[in-house]
Amino acid sequence: MYPNPIDKAAAVFESLISNHPFIDGNKRTAYVIMQLILLDFNIAIEASQEEKYDFVIASSQGKLKFIEIKKWLELHQK
């Protein structure tokens, strides 16, 4: 359904972070799963801790949707 790793990682991240499937740890879980998907394709995220934090918080607040998440990942891939 998702043609490349960035699309897949963005979709899974958005789904987990916005749907809150767990009682606790949704942001952490979403970020770790996203990273694992990317690492499976030898893609790493290159961003400061503050940039990553801001990205996750903005996403959890609904400020970033799939397209913005995908763009952020494309800009910060290594």
N, C-alpha and C positions, 0 to 999 in steps of 0.2 A: 504494500500500500504506500509505503514511503520509499522513494527511489534512491535516496542516499543516506549515509549515516547521520548527517546534520539534521535532515528532516525527521528521521526516526527519533533521535535524541531530543529534539525540540518538542515533538508531539508527546512523547512519554513524560518529559519534564512538565509540560503544560498540564497534562491530564492529572498527574499526581499532585502538583502544587495547587491546582485550582479546585479539585474535587475532594480533597481532604479525606482520603480513604482510611486513615489511621487516627487513633485518638491523639497521638503525639508523634512528633518527628516527621511530619509531612515534608517540610522544606528540606531537611537533611536527607531524607530518603530520596526525594525527587532529584536533588543535586548529585548524590552519589550514583544513582541509577543512570542519570544522564552522562556522567563521567565514564562509567563502566561501558556504556554503549559506544561512546567515542573512542575510548582506549582499545576496545575490541577491533577498531579500524585504524589503530595507530594515530589517533588524533588526540592531541592534548589541548587543554585550555591555557592560554597565556594571558593572565590578568592578575592584578594585585588582589590581595585579600579583600580590600575595601571595594574594589570593582565587583568582585564575585558576590560579596555581601549585598551590595546595592542592587545587583541584578536579581538575586534570589528574593529579596524583600519586595522589590517592585513587581516581580512576577506573582508573588503570593498575594499582593494587594490588587491584582487584576490590571495593573498599569501596563503590563507587557503581555501580549497574546502571541500565538504561534508565529506569526510573521516577524514580530519584533524579536522574539526569542531566537528564531532562526538567524536573523541578521546579526544579533549579538554574538552568537556562536561562530558565524562565518568570519566576523571581524576579530575574534579572539582565539581562533584555532592556530595551532602550532604544528 
